Amino acid sequence: MSEFTIITGNGSLIYTLADTPAKNNDDFSLRIDAFTGLSFRQIRGDIREEASIITQALGTQNKYSFWGYDLGFQASVNALRVTATWSTFGGHIKGLSNGQLLLGIGFSNAFRFTKTERL
């Protein structure tokens, strides 16, 4: 096999449970969101020609596209973001469904293009 690609995509609806914006640059901010969405996964490449590998890995043959859904929460405190997502694809993909929980930690900050003076 020389090529193996997984194409993914999703669309989500987000509901904000709490939102406390910072009043100035040194202030505390908090945001908590809940989301649900529709997800898509597709397997492409040479692996599709190896029926025995597909059957062993996925438990199915001649099925390369999968639809499922995501449920999750995201909390942001200042620049730190923590996300927990539970995904399922109806039990079709062994090891990649049946309630897989993904946890993520991220850091983001705004670029400041103006200089401010501090006392």
N, C-alpha and C positions, 0 to 999 in steps of 0.2 A: 504494500500500500504506500502510496506517495502523497496522497491528499486526503485530509479529513477536516471538515469544517462544520461547525454548529452555528446556525443562524438563529438569533433570538430577537424577540420583540415583545413589548407589552404596552398596554394603555391602562392608566389607573385613575380612579376617582379618589380625591383626598378630602378629608374632613379635619379641620383644625380643632383640637380639643382645648388647647391653651395657647395663648400668644401674648407674651409680655415683651414688647420691643424696648430696646435700649434708648434712654433719653439723650445720652451723649456718648462720646467715644469710650469713656471709662465705666459705663454703667453695665449692669447685668441684663442679659436678654435670655428668654426661654420660649421655646415653641415645641408643642407636642402635636403630632398628626397621626391619624389612623387612615389607612388606605386599603382599597380592594381593587383588583384589576384583572384583566384578561391577558394571558401570556401565550406565546407561540414559540415553539422550538422546531427546527428542521435540521436533519442530518444530511450533509452533502459530501460528495467526494468519492474516492475509490472504494471506501468501506462499503458502499451500497452494492458493490459487485460481489462481496464476500457474504453470501447468505448465511453460512454457518456462524460467522462472527456476529452478524446482526442478530441472529436467533439467540446465540449465547449471551450477548450483552444486553439485549432489549427484551427478550422473551417473545419476540414477534418477527415476522418476516414480511418483506414488501410493505412496511409501514415506516415512513421516514419523517412525517410531519405530525406534530402533537399540539393540541390546544389544552390549556388548563387555566387555573386562576391563582392569584396571589392574595394574601391577607397580611397586613403588617402594621407596625408602628414605627414612628421616627421621632426622636427627641433631639433637639438642638439646644445646647447651652453655650452661649457666646459663639465661638468658632468651632466647637466640637459637636459632631453629629453622630448619633448611634442609631442604627436601623436594625430591626428584626423583621424578617419576611418568611412567611410559611407558604410554600408553593406545592401544588399538586397537579398532576396531569392524569388523573383518573386511574392510577395504578398501571399505566402503560409502559413507563420507562423504569426498569429496575435500577435502583440506586439513585435515581434522579426525581423520584416522585414519592407518593404515599406519605406526604406530610414532611418533606424535607425543610428544616429550619435553617435559614441563612442569617448570620449576624455580620454586621458591617460597622466599621468605625471610620469616620472621615474627619477631615479638618479643612475648613474653608475660611477665607478672609477676603474682604474687599480690597481692591487696589485703590490706593489714595493718590490722586494726581495733584492735589493741592497741599501746600505746606501750611500747617497751623502752628502758631506760637503758643507755648505753654509757660505759665508763670511758675 
